[in-house]
Amino acid sequence: MRIAVLTSGGDSCGMNPALRAAVRAAIVKGAQVYAVREGYNGLVQDSIVPLTWGSVAGIINRGGTIIGTARSNDFRTHEGRKKAVFNLIKNKINNLVVIGGDGSLTGANLLRTEWKMMLDELVKDKAIDCCVLDSHHTLSIVGLVGSIDNDMCGTDITIGADTACHRILEAIDSILSTAVSHQRSFVIEVMGRNCGWLAMVSGLATGADYILVPECPPEEGWEDTMVEGLEKGRLSGRRCSLVIVAEGAIDRKGQPISSSYVRKILEEKAGHDARITILGHVQRGETNNCDSQSTRMAVEAIRYLYTKKAEDEPVMIGMMGNRVIQAPLMKCVKETQTIGSLIKELKFDEVVKLRGGIFDEVYKMFGIMSNLRRSNVPKKNYNIAILHSGGPSPGMNPAVRAFARLGIDNGFGVFGVFNGYAGLSKGDIKQLDWMTVNGWAVMGGAELGTNRSVPNEENIAGIVETLESNNIGAILMFGGYNGYVGAAALASFRPKHEYLNKVAIVCAPGTIANNVPGTETSVGSDTCLNNILDALDKIKQSAVASRRLFVVEVMGAHCGYLAAMSSLTSGAERAYTMEEGITINKLTDDLEMFVDRFKREHKIGLIIKSENASPCYTTHFIYSLLREEGKHLFDVRESILGHLQQGGTPSSLDRLHASRLMYHFFNLINNEVFEKNNHSLAGCIGFLHGEIQFTPLEKMVKDINHTHRRPENQWWLGLLELSRRISVDPISNGNLIAPLPAKTPITSPTIYSQKSHLDPNSNPQFTL
């Protein structure tokens, strides 16, 4: 099988990891892989070049796309597409992986539908032999959505959207410090075209005062409403105001709302010292976030090409939660394009419906937490407390902010417990008001404090007394493994303490290790993985310069999630986890593999080890073994990343997940406690199968492996094998030393008129 990969349309971070994964997954299956340079221009101009394993080495952490991208006018014409078909046939290619937006995927489907007609024309023109009609009678295509806008229906996230949002948050977090110092108002313009996802998520994640998005235009007279909302914030103690404008923002009549117009309103109606920052293309660039989705989707795309039938409709590979899914390509594209038409027709309710439930949910959350669209629910005589337990995790403060404001909006009294269960037993509890949590959206750490104490015979009396004296009707434990064990222990005291039967006990995941039951993802793990990836990128630069093999230890206790995910997203050759275990045979095989790789002129090696992967084969032991056995070929260093993994400003994903968990927690309390009168509710909420679901206490406890402090069932275990498969050349992995071809200069892949064979031991480089 021959497979071509092209990137088209606007570039996005994640295209290079997707390209790397697609190329290597195809090679593992025995396919010949080709790159189409400069998008569809490359198809028309015959800039189709073969790729090898080494062609995509060292690109996993780079933004953009090394094979170039462009918007092609020639491809829009019949003659242009005819040339594209001829060039594919000339290279005996009839399988195409397209990474791009809705326009790029539409172009691929058009080429597929015209394929037979184009072949007939080429045969008639005597450009190709008629036997091609039998051997290449169909064109198989599969789409990966590369777009920072996250505007494609049928998938939760597109390639590049998370990294773009991360860039926006970095910029806004930096701007907030100067805004606070000068008591200024800032208008931030972000990208997104007809999609307001970037503006909406960044608004929620930074605690912005107002957002303007194309899907939900403000009501007439919005200028006065905005100014009134900003003034309320200033009167309550805020020193700055922040308005985020999507580039496609419009009013209810369909007229554009520009960032300059918003600044004018702030200056003239509110008298603010206002500034505009248009973030522009900074949102597209720099290195990738810790994004496993692009790699996993690309591997699934290759699998699809090998399993599809000729009559099957083309698919788009997307994500639903942590699951890679296949969706009908043209159905998703048409729905996405319909949104643009509906916005022009001012049918905004239908637009929000097509965007999906998460979009509407986040927009509602922003309206509540920014004090713009409150529910005005009457106050209930019901108090709810939040506490942390376990290690600190980025995202704890955004969670408490969302808890406090959403709780107040629902009419509850909300309390914060300091220093976990130990603080609860000592009465260290305080009622939270709206402004208590002001500014917490962007803060790392845990302002309430956390520790690993759990309810026991000695402190249970104090815990019950604190709950009863403050009339607490529900406890939300937002934390890690110890918190879940503590919640189960607290519920176990119900027979002895009658008051606990009136207290709902719910856990929510807030731990970097992602080692708690009832969820596939925990808040804090994304920030931690970004910290790890940032450190690994710096380590790899050091390694390349010196022909080094690094053994890097990451946190996670007895759970290997961090090791597995950081291995997949950094391109590490090996990852050692407790789940798979370490044996002397495995270490010997891996040693031989690394010796072979460095003999073949590789300059870098990377092993990631979970901190408790083995009590015998420690990080230092592995380092010593590799150093001694490989000293004539390569240098070895060990690095224990330590507590830098727990720090840092929470990522956009962790801030979003924390807020969504709080939103669903209050929905759960309203439904179970108030509608069904289930005051002894107990269990946990978490992300399962693309949704936030509740798991009862009995099932939660059953899924806990107390020996190893992790869930019994972990969805990510298969990623370890996937990471190994696409990180090590099958020749090296089989301990075979093939003769090395002579190195030849490589021409730039960004000039599509040049067609050259790529050096198998190098990857294409940008022309600077």
SVG drawing of the C-alpha trace seen along z (x, -y; Angstrom):
<svg xmlns="http://www.w3.org/2000/svg" viewBox="-38 -59 72 71">
<polyline fill="none" stroke="black" stroke-width="0.4" points="0.0,0.0 1.1,-3.5 -0.1,-6.4 0.3,-10.1 0.0,-12.6 -0.7,-16.3 -1.3,-19.3 -3.5,-22.0 -5.1,-25.3 -4.0,-27.2 -1.2,-25.6 -1.8,-24.5 0.4,-23.0 0.0,-19.3 0.3,-18.8 3.9,-17.6 3.1,-15.0 0.2,-13.8 2.5,-13.6 5.1,-11.7 2.6,-9.2 0.9,-8.7 4.2,-8.1 5.6,-5.7 2.3,-3.8 2.1,-3.2 5.7,-2.1 5.2,0.4 2.3,1.9 4.6,2.2 3.3,-0.8 5.3,-3.2 4.6,-6.7 4.8,-10.0 4.6,-13.6 2.7,-16.1 4.5,-19.4 2.7,-22.7 -0.8,-21.2 -2.9,-20.8 -0.4,-22.9 2.0,-20.0 -0.5,-17.6 -1.0,-19.9 2.8,-20.7 3.9,-17.1 5.8,-17.9 5.3,-14.4 8.3,-12.9 8.9,-9.6 9.4,-9.6 11.2,-7.2 11.3,-6.6 14.1,-9.2 12.3,-11.8 10.0,-12.6 12.6,-12.3 12.9,-15.3 9.7,-17.0 7.3,-15.9 7.8,-19.1 7.8,-21.5 4.9,-23.8 3.6,-24.2 4.1,-21.6 7.5,-20.7 6.0,-19.6 4.4,-23.0 0.8,-24.1 -1.0,-26.4 -4.4,-27.3 -4.4,-26.3 -6.3,-28.2 -5.2,-25.8 -6.8,-22.9 -10.1,-24.6 -10.2,-24.2 -11.1,-21.1 -7.7,-21.1 -5.9,-21.5 -7.6,-18.5 -6.9,-16.5 -3.2,-17.2 -3.5,-16.2 -5.0,-12.8 -2.3,-12.3 0.5,-13.0 -1.0,-10.6 -1.3,-7.9 2.2,-8.5 3.4,-7.7 1.0,-4.7 -0.8,-6.4 -4.5,-6.0 -4.6,-6.5 -4.6,-10.0 -4.4,-11.3 -5.5,-14.9 -4.7,-17.1 -6.6,-20.4 -9.8,-22.3 -13.3,-21.9 -12.2,-23.4 -9.3,-21.0 -11.4,-18.0 -14.1,-19.1 -11.4,-19.3 -10.2,-15.8 -13.8,-14.5 -14.3,-16.3 -11.1,-14.6 -12.5,-11.3 -15.8,-11.7 -14.2,-12.9 -11.5,-10.2 -13.1,-7.8 -14.1,-10.5 -10.6,-12.0 -9.1,-8.6 -11.3,-8.1 -10.3,-11.5 -6.6,-10.7 -7.0,-7.4 -8.8,-9.2 -5.9,-11.8 -3.5,-8.8 -1.7,-10.2 -2.1,-6.9 -2.6,-3.3 -6.1,-1.8 -4.8,0.9 -4.7,-1.8 -8.5,-1.7 -8.3,1.8 -5.4,1.3 -6.3,-2.2 -10.0,-2.4 -10.8,-4.3 -9.2,-7.0 -9.4,-6.3 -9.2,-9.4 -9.3,-9.9 -9.4,-13.3 -7.7,-14.7 -9.0,-18.1 -6.1,-20.5 -7.5,-23.9 -6.8,-26.1 -10.5,-27.3 -12.0,-24.0 -14.8,-24.7 -15.4,-21.2 -18.6,-19.3 -18.2,-15.6 -15.2,-16.0 -14.6,-17.4 -11.2,-18.9 -9.3,-19.7 -5.5,-19.4 -4.0,-22.7 -6.9,-24.1 -5.6,-23.3 -2.2,-24.7 -3.7,-27.9 -5.8,-28.3 -2.7,-27.8 -0.9,-30.6 -3.9,-32.9 -3.8,-32.2 -0.1,-32.8 -0.6,-36.2 -3.6,-37.2 -2.0,-36.0 1.0,-38.3 -1.3,-41.2 -3.3,-40.9 -0.3,-41.9 0.1,-45.3 -3.7,-45.8 -3.9,-45.4 -0.9,-47.7 -2.5,-50.5 -6.2,-49.8 -6.6,-49.5 -9.2,-47.8 -7.9,-45.5 -9.7,-44.4 -8.1,-41.2 -8.9,-40.0 -8.5,-36.3 -8.8,-34.2 -11.6,-31.8 -13.4,-33.0 -17.1,-31.9 -16.3,-29.9 -16.1,-31.5 -14.5,-28.5 -11.1,-30.2 -12.7,-33.4 -15.2,-31.5 -12.7,-29.1 -10.1,-31.7 -12.7,-34.0 -13.8,-31.4 -10.2,-30.3 -9.0,-33.9 -12.0,-35.2 -12.8,-37.8 -15.6,-40.3 -17.2,-40.0 -16.8,-38.0 -18.2,-38.5 -18.6,-35.5 -20.3,-35.0 -22.6,-32.1 -24.2,-34.0 -24.4,-37.7 -25.3,-40.1 -28.8,-41.5 -29.5,-45.0 -28.1,-47.6 -25.2,-45.3 -22.9,-48.2 -24.7,-49.6 -24.9,-46.0 -21.2,-45.5 -20.3,-48.9 -22.6,-48.2 -21.1,-44.8 -17.5,-46.2 -18.5,-48.9 -20.0,-46.4 -16.7,-44.6 -14.7,-47.7 -17.0,-48.7 -16.6,-45.3 -12.8,-45.6 -11.5,-44.5 -8.5,-46.6 -8.8,-45.7 -11.4,-44.8 -10.9,-42.3 -13.1,-41.9 -12.3,-39.1 -13.5,-39.6 -13.6,-36.8 -12.5,-38.0 -15.9,-37.0 -18.0,-38.6 -21.2,-40.2 -24.4,-41.8 -27.9,-40.5 -28.3,-42.2 -25.2,-40.5 -23.0,-43.6 -19.4,-43.0 -18.2,-44.1 -14.6,-45.2 -12.2,-45.4 -11.6,-49.1 -15.4,-49.7 -15.3,-47.9 -12.4,-50.1 -14.3,-53.2 -17.3,-52.2 -15.1,-51.6 -13.4,-55.0 -16.5,-57.0 -19.2,-55.4 -17.1,-54.0 -14.2,-56.5 -11.7,-53.6 -8.1,-53.7 -8.5,-51.0 -6.0,-49.2 -6.3,-46.8 -4.2,-43.7 -4.7,-41.7 -2.9,-38.4 -2.8,-37.5 -0.5,-34.7 1.1,-34.2 -1.8,-31.8 -0.7,-29.5 3.0,-29.2 5.6,-27.9 5.9,-24.3 3.1,-21.9 1.3,-21.4 1.3,-17.9 -1.1,-16.6 -1.5,-12.9 -4.7,-13.3 -2.9,-14.2 -0.6,-11.1 -3.5,-8.8 -5.8,-10.1 -3.1,-9.7 -2.4,-6.1 -6.2,-5.5 -6.3,-7.1 -3.7,-4.5 -5.6,-1.7 -8.8,-2.8 -7.1,-2.8 -6.1,0.8 -9.5,2.0 -11.9,0.0 -13.9,1.4 -13.9,-0.2 -17.6,-1.1 -17.2,-2.7 -17.8,-6.5 -14.8,-8.5 -14.4,-9.2 -13.0,-11.9 -10.9,-10.9 -11.9,-12.8 -12.0,-12.7 -14.8,-12.1 -13.3,-12.6 -10.3,-10.4 -11.6,-8.1 -10.5,-8.2 -13.6,-8.0 -14.5,-7.8 -17.2,-10.1 -18.7,-10.5 -16.5,-13.0 -19.0,-14.9 -21.7,-14.9 -19.3,-16.7 -18.1,-19.1 -21.6,-20.0 -22.8,-20.6 -19.7,-22.8 -20.4,-24.8 -24.1,-25.0 -23.1,-26.9 -21.6,-29.7 -24.8,-29.9 -27.0,-30.0 -24.9,-32.8 -25.5,-34.8 -29.2,-34.0 -29.1,-35.1 -30.5,-31.8 -28.3,-31.7 -30.3,-29.1 -29.7,-26.6 -26.0,-27.5 -25.6,-26.8 -27.4,-23.5 -25.1,-22.4 -22.0,-23.4 -23.0,-20.8 -23.8,-20.6 -20.3,-21.5 -20.4,-24.9 -23.8,-25.9 -22.6,-24.6 -19.4,-26.7 -21.3,-29.8 -23.8,-29.5 -21.0,-29.0 -19.2,-32.1 -22.4,-34.2 -22.9,-33.1 -19.3,-33.4 -18.8,-36.8 -21.9,-38.0 -23.6,-38.9 -26.4,-36.3 -27.3,-35.1 -30.0,-32.5 -31.7,-34.5 -32.5,-31.3 -34.0,-32.0 -31.6,-31.2 -31.9,-27.7 -31.3,-26.8 -28.5,-24.3 -24.8,-24.7 -22.1,-22.9 -18.4,-22.7 -15.4,-22.0 -12.1,-20.7 -8.9,-19.3 -7.1,-16.1 -3.9,-14.5 -1.0,-16.3 -1.4,-19.8 -2.7,-19.9 -2.9,-22.8 -6.6,-23.5 -7.6,-23.4 -8.0,-27.2 -10.1,-27.5 -12.2,-24.7 -12.9,-26.5 -13.7,-29.7 -16.2,-27.9 -17.6,-26.1 -18.2,-29.3 -19.8,-31.3 -21.9,-28.5 -23.0,-27.5 -24.0,-31.1 -25.9,-31.3 -27.8,-28.1 -28.8,-29.6 -26.5,-27.5 -24.3,-28.7 -20.8,-27.8 -17.9,-27.0 -14.2,-26.4 -12.4,-24.0 -8.7,-24.7 -6.1,-21.9 -8.3,-18.9 -9.9,-16.5 -7.6,-17.5 -8.8,-21.1 -12.4,-20.0 -11.8,-18.1 -10.4,-21.3 -13.2,-23.5 -11.0,-25.4 -13.8,-26.4 -15.0,-29.7 -18.0,-30.8 -17.0,-32.0 -18.6,-35.0 -18.5,-36.1 -15.3,-38.1 -13.4,-35.7 -12.3,-33.8 -11.7,-36.8 -8.5,-36.2 -8.4,-32.5 -9.1,-31.4 -5.4,-31.9 -3.7,-30.8 -1.8,-27.6 -1.4,-25.8 -4.2,-25.5 -5.3,-28.5 -7.4,-26.3 -4.4,-24.1 -4.2,-20.3 -2.7,-17.3 -3.1,-13.6 -5.0,-13.2 -8.2,-11.0 -11.1,-10.6 -10.4,-8.1 -11.5,-7.1 -9.5,-10.0 -10.8,-12.9 -14.3,-11.8 -16.0,-13.4 -14.4,-16.8 -15.4,-16.4 -19.1,-15.6 -19.2,-18.5 -17.9,-21.0 -20.4,-19.7 -23.3,-20.0 -22.4,-23.4 -22.2,-24.9 -25.3,-23.0 -23.3,-21.4 -25.6,-19.3 -23.0,-18.2 -19.2,-17.9 -17.3,-18.1 -13.8,-16.6 -11.7,-17.9 -8.4,-16.1 -6.5,-12.9 -6.3,-9.3 -6.3,-10.0 -9.3,-12.2 -11.3,-9.3 -10.2,-6.9 -11.1,-9.6 -14.6,-10.0 -15.2,-6.3 -14.0,-6.3 -16.3,-9.2 -19.2,-7.3 -18.3,-4.2 -18.9,-6.2 -22.6,-6.8 -23.9,-3.9 -22.1,-5.5 -22.9,-9.2 -26.5,-9.9 -25.7,-13.4 -23.5,-11.9 -26.6,-10.2 -27.9,-13.7 -24.6,-14.7 -24.0,-14.0 -20.4,-13.1 -19.0,-13.5 -15.5,-13.3 -14.1,-15.1 -10.7,-14.3 -7.9,-16.8 -4.5,-15.1 -1.6,-15.2 -1.2,-11.4 -4.6,-10.6 -4.8,-7.7 -8.4,-7.9 -11.5,-5.9 -14.5,-7.1 -12.7,-9.2 -10.5,-9.0 -8.9,-12.4 -8.1,-14.3 -7.7,-18.0 -4.0,-18.9 -2.7,-16.1 -2.7,-18.2 -0.7,-21.0 1.7,-18.4 2.2,-16.8 2.9,-20.2 5.6,-20.8 7.1,-17.4 7.1,-18.0 8.7,-21.4 11.5,-19.8 12.0,-17.0 12.3,-19.4 15.2,-21.1 16.7,-17.8 16.6,-16.5 18.4,-19.6 21.2,-18.9 21.2,-15.2 21.5,-16.0 24.6,-18.1 26.4,-15.3 25.1,-11.9 23.4,-11.2 20.8,-8.8 18.7,-10.3 16.8,-8.3 14.1,-10.7 12.0,-9.9 8.5,-11.4 5.9,-11.4 2.8,-9.3 3.5,-7.1 2.3,-3.6 0.4,-4.8 2.2,-5.1 -0.1,-7.5 2.3,-10.4 5.1,-8.2 2.9,-6.7 1.5,-10.0 4.8,-11.9 6.5,-9.1 3.9,-9.2 4.0,-13.0 7.8,-13.4 8.8,-10.6 10.7,-8.7 11.9,-5.3 10.9,-3.5 8.6,-4.1 8.8,-2.0 5.7,-1.7 4.6,0.4 1.6,1.7 3.9,3.4 6.8,4.0 10.5,4.1 12.5,7.3 16.2,7.9 15.3,9.4 13.4,6.2 16.4,4.1 18.8,6.3 16.6,6.0 16.3,2.3 20.1,1.9 20.8,3.8 18.2,1.6 19.9,-1.6 23.4,-0.3 22.1,0.5 20.5,-2.9 23.6,-4.8 25.7,-2.6 23.3,-3.8 24.3,-7.4 21.4,-8.4 22.3,-11.3 19.7,-11.0 17.9,-8.4 15.2,-9.0 13.7,-6.7 10.9,-7.8 10.4,-5.9 7.5,-6.2 8.9,-6.8 7.7,-3.5 7.9,-1.4 10.1,1.1 11.5,1.4 14.5,3.2 15.4,1.6 15.6,-2.0 16.3,-5.0 19.9,-5.0 20.3,-1.3 19.0,-1.7 21.3,-4.7 24.3,-2.7 23.6,0.3 23.2,-1.8 26.3,-3.9 28.5,-0.9 27.4,1.1 27.1,-1.8 30.1,-3.9 32.0,-3.4 29.0,-4.7 27.0,-7.2 26.9,-9.1 24.1,-8.5 22.5,-10.9 19.7,-10.6 17.2,-13.3 14.5,-13.2 12.1,-16.0 10.6,-16.2 8.2,-18.8 8.4,-21.1 5.6,-18.8 3.2,-20.0 3.7,-23.7 2.8,-26.2 -0.2,-28.1 -3.1,-25.7 -3.5,-24.9 -6.6,-25.9 -7.8,-22.3 -7.4,-22.0 -9.2,-25.3 -12.0,-24.2 -12.3,-20.8 -12.4,-22.1 -15.2,-24.5 -17.2,-21.9 -16.9,-19.5 -18.3,-22.1 -21.2,-22.9 -22.2,-19.2 -21.7,-18.8 -24.4,-21.4 -26.7,-19.8 -26.2,-16.5 -27.1,-18.0 -30.2,-19.7 -31.3,-16.5 -30.5,-13.9 -30.8,-15.8 -33.6,-18.2 -35.7,-16.4 -35.1,-12.8 -34.6,-13.5 -31.4,-11.4 -29.6,-13.2 -27.2,-10.4 -25.8,-10.6 -22.2,-9.3 -19.8,-8.7 -17.7,-10.6 -18.0,-12.5 -15.6,-12.3 -15.0,-12.2 -16.2,-8.9 -16.8,-8.2 -16.8,-11.9 -19.3,-12.9 -19.2,-13.9 -20.8,-11.0 -21.6,-10.1 -20.2,-6.8 -21.9,-5.5 -19.7,-4.9 -19.9,-1.1 -18.7,-1.0 -16.0,-3.6 -14.6,-1.6 -14.7,1.6 -12.5,-0.1 -9.8,-1.1 -6.6,1.0 -5.6,0.2 -2.3,2.0 -1.0,-0.2 -3.2,-3.2 -4.7,-3.4 -7.9,-2.3 -8.3,1.3 -9.2,0.4 -7.0,-2.2 -8.0,-3.2 -4.5,-4.3 -2.5,-1.1 -2.5,-0.4 -0.7,-3.7 2.5,-2.2 2.7,0.2 1.6,-2.5 4.4,-4.7 7.1,-2.0 5.8,-1.1 6.1,-4.6 9.3,-5.7 11.8,-3.0 12.5,-2.0 11.5,1.6 15.0,2.4 16.5,1.2 13.8,2.8 14.6,6.2 18.3,5.7 19.2,5.8 21.9,3.5 21.2,2.6 23.8,0.9 23.6,-2.8 23.0,-4.6 25.4,-7.4 24.1,-10.8 23.1,-13.3 22.2,-17.0 18.5,-17.6 16.6,-20.3 14.0,-22.4 10.5,-20.8 9.0,-24.3 9.8,-24.9 7.3,-22.7 8.9,-22.9 11.9,-20.9 11.3,-17.2 14.0,-15.2 14.5,-12.1 14.8,-12.7 17.7,-11.5 16.4,-8.6 18.6,-9.6 17.4,-13.2 14.1,-15.1 13.3,-18.0 14.2,-21.4 12.6,-24.7 14.2,-27.3 15.0,-30.2"/>
</svg>
